[in-house]
Structure formats: structure tokens, C-alpha cells
């Protein structure tokens, strides 16, 4: 959800990813930030030094409840047999991942090129191929890590990999109708 925000002073030092370089930095306690986006369990903040993404586990530094560092309860039954697995849970997880500069999830932005899952001995393995809106975007690893983490939170998923690919090149026509509506296109 996007939100109206105000200037906030960080309550403690916290790790942040600089946008768009992807460089990990430590923002100091007391630094003034302005939350510009709060979606998918991450915060995009503007500071005097630029834009940063702060993960939900550090929400307390922003005066918010921290997101659990361990996987949350899955949205489907823990009792489901592996044969009852529904791929829609994978897509739901990916729809909870956002580019920190764009208030649309990575699925509706058209960034997911391929999603495959297969049953292994210990559980399901998921492989995703995704792209970014721009090849020079340093946020790719952060977005891919977020997608992988959320896939691993699904009951029955034992392994997940998210690979960033560049073929075919992304363009605006790949945005879904829902994404276009959210962006006002």
C-alpha cells in the first residue's frame, strides 16, 4: 500500500539498499527520512543522500512494526498434500514483490518471464526467470532476493531460484492491464 508520509527520524541504525545502484549502506540513527512507498513488506525512503529501500525486518527503525525475519504462515493449508499444490500460490508470492521505485508488483510490470516448479524428494523446487525495466538497474539482486525469499515462505517449497535475464528486452507493452491501470497508462 502506498501511504501519505511525513519526515521521520530513524530510531536506530539500519541497513538499506541505495536506489538505483543496489549498494548496501547503513543509515544512521537520527537520520531524517521520508517514506515514499510502503509495499510488499519493504519501504522506499527519500533522504538527503537519495533514495533507499529498507526491508520490513527493519520497520521498527521507521516506527513501524518489523516484519518477521522468519517465514510467515503460508496463505494455504499446511495440511495440503504435495499433489494438491497450486501454482497460484507462487504467483501470489511474486505479486507481493515490488520495484522500489514503481508502485506496481513485478508480475503486473511484466518482469516475470518464466515460472516452473517441480516436485523433488523433500518438496517443491521453483525456478523463476525475470527481467528488470532497465539493464543498468542495480536493484536487480535485491528484487530477485525478495522474490526468492517470498517463494520460500510457501508451504511445500524447499528450494527456489530467481534468475535475472535480458532476453527479450523488457518494454512497456509487457505491463498487464492491472499494472497499466495502477500506473495511470
C-alpha positions in Angstrom: 0.0 0.0 0.0 1.2 3.5 -0.7 0.8 6.0 2.0 0.9 9.6 3.0 4.1 10.2 4.9 6.0 12.7 6.9 9.6 13.2 7.9 10.7 10.5 10.3 13.9 10.2 12.2 15.4 6.7 12.2 15.1 5.2 15.7 18.2 3.2 15.2 20.9 2.4 12.6 19.5 0.2 9.9 20.7 -1.4 6.7 19.3 0.0 3.4 19.8 -0.6 -0.3 20.6 2.6 -2.3 18.3 3.0 -5.3 19.1 2.5 -8.2 22.7 1.4 -7.6 21.8 -1.5 -5.3 24.7 -0.7 -2.9 24.1 -1.7 0.6 24.6 1.1 3.2 24.0 1.7 6.9 21.7 4.6 7.6 22.5 6.2 11.0 20.1 6.6 13.9 18.5 10.0 13.8 18.8 10.4 10.1 15.7 12.2 8.6 13.8 10.1 6.0 10.6 10.4 4.1 8.7 7.2 3.3 7.7 7.4 -0.4 6.4 3.8 -0.8 5.4 1.0 1.5 4.6 -2.1 -0.5 5.3 -5.8 -0.3 7.0 -5.6 3.1 9.6 -3.1 2.1 9.9 0.7 2.4 11.3 3.2 -0.1 12.6 6.2 1.7 14.0 9.5 0.5 16.9 11.0 2.4 19.2 14.0 1.8 21.6 11.4 0.2 19.0 9.9 -2.2 16.5 7.0 -2.3 16.9 3.8 -0.3 15.0 0.6 0.2 14.6 -0.6 3.8 13.4 -4.2 4.4 10.4 -4.9 6.6 12.5 -6.6 9.3 13.9 -3.1 10.0 10.4 -1.4 10.1 10.9 -0.6 13.8 13.6 1.9 12.8 10.8 3.8 10.9 8.4 3.5 13.8 6.6 0.6 12.1 6.1 -3.0 13.3 9.1 -5.1 12.0 8.2 -7.8 9.5 9.1 -11.2 10.9 12.6 -12.3 9.9 11.4 -15.9 9.7 8.9 -17.1 7.1 5.3 -16.1 7.8 2.4 -18.5 7.8 1.5 -19.6 4.2 -1.8 -18.4 2.8 -2.8 -22.0 2.1 -3.2 -25.0 4.4 -0.1 -26.7 5.9 -2.1 -29.9 5.6 -2.2 -29.8 1.8 -0.6 -32.8 0.2 2.1 -32.1 -2.3 -0.1 -33.4 -5.1 -2.6 -30.7 -4.2 0.0 -27.9 -4.7 -1.5 -25.0 -6.7 0.8 -22.7 -8.7 -1.4 -19.7 -7.9 0.5 -19.5 -4.5 3.7 -18.9 -6.4 2.1 -16.1 -8.4 0.6 -14.6 -5.3 4.1 -14.5 -3.7 5.6 -12.8 -6.7 2.7 -10.3 -6.8 3.9 -9.2 -3.3 7.3 -8.1 -4.7 7.8 -4.5 -5.9 10.3 -2.5 -7.7 11.2 0.1 -5.0 10.6 3.0 -7.5 7.4 1.8 -9.1 4.2 1.1 -7.1 3.3 -2.0 -9.2 4.2 -5.6 -8.5 6.8 -7.4 -10.6 4.2 -9.7 -12.2 2.0 -6.8 -13.4 5.0 -4.9 -14.6 5.6 -7.9 -16.9 9.0 -8.7 -15.3 8.4 -12.4 -14.8 9.3 -14.3 -18.0 9.1 -17.9 -16.8 8.0 -19.8 -13.7 8.5 -23.5 -13.3 8.0 -25.8 -10.4 8.7 -29.5 -10.0 8.3 -32.0 -7.2 11.6 -33.1 -5.6 12.2 -35.7 -2.8 12.0 -33.2 0.0 9.5 -30.7 -1.5 9.0 -28.5 -4.5 11.7 -26.7 -6.4 10.7 -23.4 -8.1 12.7 -21.6 -10.8 11.9 -18.1 -12.0 13.3 -16.1 -14.8 12.7 -12.4 -14.6 14.0 -9.2 -16.0 14.2 -5.6 -15.0 12.8 -2.4 -16.5 16.4 -1.3 -17.3 19.6 -3.3 -17.8 21.6 -0.9 -15.7 19.4 -1.1 -12.6 21.4 -2.1 -9.6 18.3 -3.1 -7.7 18.0 -6.4 -9.6 19.7 -8.6 -7.0 17.6 -7.0 -4.2 14.3 -7.6 -6.1 15.3 -11.2 -7.0 16.3 -11.9 -3.4 12.9 -10.6 -2.2 11.1 -12.8 -4.8 13.2 -15.9 -3.7 12.5 -15.2 0.0 8.8 -14.9 -0.6 8.7 -18.1 -2.7 10.5 -20.0 0.1 7.8 -18.9 2.6 5.2 -21.1 0.8 4.5 -24.4 2.4 6.0 -27.2 0.4 8.6 -25.1 -1.4 12.0 -26.3 -0.4 14.2 -24.6 -3.0 13.7 -21.5 -5.1 16.0 -19.7 -7.6 15.3 -16.4 -9.3 17.5 -15.6 -12.3 17.7 -12.2 -14.0 17.7 -12.4 -17.8 17.7 -9.8 -20.5 16.1 -11.6 -23.5 13.7 -10.5 -24.6 14.3 -6.9 -23.6 11.5 -5.5 -21.4 9.3 -2.8 -22.8 6.1 -1.1 -21.6 3.8 -3.3 -23.7 4.6 -6.2 -21.2 2.7 -4.4 -18.4 -0.6 -6.2 -17.6 -3.9 -4.3 -17.8 -3.9 -4.2 -14.0 -0.4 -2.7 -14.0 -1.4 -0.1 -16.6 -4.4 0.9 -14.5 -2.2 1.3 -11.4 0.3 3.4 -13.3 -2.4 5.5 -15.0 -1.5 4.4 -18.5 
